[in-house]
Amino acid sequence: MKKRLLIIVIAFCISFVSMIALSLFSMERFSTFTQFSDAVDHTNLVIIDIRSTEVSLRDVGLTERGYMITHDTMYLRLLNNSIDSINKWVDTLERTTADNPEQWKNVTLLKASVAIRIAAVRANIEYVDSCRSSMPSKFYFDSRQQMVECSHQLRAMRLAENKLLAERSRGQQFYQALTTSTLKYLLVIFCVITLILFSIMIKELRERIRYQEELQTKVIDLRRSHNELQEIAFVASHDLQEPLRKIQVFSNMLLYKNSGLVDEQTNITIGRINSSANRMQLLISDLNALTSLTKIDEQKETVDLNVTCQYILFDLEEQIKMIGASVDVYAMPVIKGYPNQLSLLFKALLDNSLKFTRESVNPVITLSCEIINGHELVSINPNLIHKKFHRIICSDNGIGFDNQFINKIFQIFQRLHAQESKYDGKGIGLAICQRIMANHEGYIIGHGEPGMGAKFKLFFPVEE
């Protein structure tokens, strides 16, 4: 599952990077195409300005000759308008060719020739007005010469712009075609990557659906097995009680009613039968307590663990005094939980510490609490490191245990001591503790040192 998820993530990252690279490449090509398009438009604008300047230049010559022939003042007004127009277009050319040093140089020469041409025209008009002659003057031929010069300069500028227009048009067409093809390739690649990812996701979805169906089937089987185990536990905790009671009753009858008729060896045997029956009855009772924890009938409540511990210490008061133990309970938290289960939890922990004590050493048991992050639970679930927990530590100075058996001590009916050991215990107390912690979405871990004591840590999640 993790491998397929990693493949999907890698495929997505590759597609994402590819899309970004192709998009940037497309944007760069489109930007270049836009630059060439703007350059083509600018060149066309310069060519239009050149043609307008040529038209205005011809208009000056036409109105000049018209006034020379007719002496009509209307031609003077048209002449002045044409002069203003040619000056305007020359100024426009000067602005539009500012980015082209060669053309701007040509415009500067054109501007000087136009100024000379206009000065010659004005001098010719003054000559015509003063002489009243229709014969061309020297000024007229000078203005015609300057007109030819201006026409040559404008023609050179137009040819240069046409050449530049051809180059820019080729660049525009090339990048237009390149941009179009890039967009097509981008679309194709995007579709291919999308289809690949879609097929991978569909395959993964089908696998997940199949796993979900298998999981659902296993959950149904697990529930069935759980119900069967509950029935077995019910039988073990109820139906087996009656045969055990009869064994105890009959063994007691044999032991007390016939005490004078049987020998000592028989009495010892009957006593052992009675003792084994009592032990089995206690095991069944503990098993019933453990199996009852799998089915929760009570609701969570706000529980003050300080009060819970006080009640437990009151119940264990005689046992504590008998062995001379010292139990220190520091400030406990208030949590949400099941009151009866929490009482059973702390009673099992304290009972465990009171059982496994060292000879000639006064037992010292301590309960303390603090709020920490789940860094100690990383080995169970790395995600717990960011959660907050009430960590309750139950420590003692008893016989302790070897940490290599840490997993064994939480298993049901698993004892680290032989049956004949002087330490009483049935190997179910810590299994009950673990089950209760699981019911509270918490964790329990242990640590021991042989001959030094044991320490059990309870982690209750802090309510947000």
C-alpha positions, 0 to 999 in steps of 0.5 A: 500500500505504501509503495503504491502511494509512493508511486502516485506521489512521485508520478504527481510530482513528475507531472507537476514539475513537467507542467510547470516547465512546459508552462514556463516554456510556453509563457517564454515563447508567447512573450517572445511572440508578443514582442515580435508582434509589438515590433511588427505593429511599431514598424507598420506605424513608422511606415504609415508615418513615413507615407504621411510625411511624403503626402504632406511633402507633396502637398507643400509642392502642389499648393506652392505651384498653385499659388504661383499660377493663380495667386489665390490666397486659398492656396496660401492657407492650404500651404500653411496647413501642409507645412504644419502637417509635415512638421507634425509628421516629422516630429512624430517620426522622431518619437517613433524611431527613437529606439532605432539609432539609424532611423533616428539619424535619418529623421534628424537629416530629414528634419534639417532638409524639411526646414530648408525646404520650407524656408525656400518655399516661403522665400519663393512665395515672398518673391512671387508676391513682390515681383508679380511674375509667374516665372520660377525663381531661384528659390523655387528651384532650391525648394524643388531640389530640397523636395527631391532630397527629402523624397530620397531620405524618406524612400531610404527610411521606408526601404529600411523599415520594410526590410525591418518589417520583413525580418520581424514578420518572419520572427512573428510567424516563426514564434506564432507557429512555435507557440501554437505547436508548444500549446498543442504539445502541452495539451497532449502531454497534460492529457497523457499525464492526466490519463496516466494519473487517472488510471493509477488512481482508478487502479488504487481505488479499486484496490482500496475497494477490494481491501475494504471488502476484505476488511469488512469480511474480516471485521464480520469474522472478527465480530463473530469470533469475539461473540463466540469468545464472549460466550466461552468467557460467559460459560467459563465464568458462570457455568464452571462455577457450579462444578467448582463449588461442588468440588469444594463442598465435597472436598470439605465434606471429606476433610472435616466429616471423615477427619478421623477415618482417613490418614494424614496423606489423604488429608493432605491430598484433599487439601490440595484439591480444595486449594486448586479449586479455590485457585481456579475459582479466582482465575475464573473470577479474574477472567470474567473481570477481563472479558467484561472490559471488552463490552462497555456498559457505562458512560464516560464521566469526569473522574478525579483520580485523587478521590479514586486513589483515596478510596483504593488506599482505604480498601488496601489499608490493612494490607499496607499496614501488614507489610509496612508499606509506604504509599505516596500519592501526589497530585492526580489529574481530572480526566474523562473516563469510566469510574469503575474501570479506573478504580480497577486499574489503580487497584491492580497497579497498587496490588501488583506493587504490594505483592512483589516486595523484597524481604527486609526492605520496607515497600515504598510506592509512589504515584505521580503525574505530569503533562508531557508530549508523546515522545516516549510513545514514538515506538508505538506510533510516531504520530503521538509525539505531537499529542499531549498526555497525562503521564502517571507513573507508578513506581516501587522498590520491589523485586522488579523484573528483567526488561526482556520480558516486558511484552510477556508481563502484559499477556494474560496468565503469563507469570515471571515466577513459577507456580510454587513461588512465594509471590502470589499472582495469577498473571492477569492484573497487568493484562486488565490494566492494558485493556482498561488503558485501551478503553481510554485511548491511552497507553501503558508501558513498563520498565524494571530492574531486577532487585531494584523495583518496577515502574509503570507509566500510564498515558491518558490523552489530554482533552483538547 
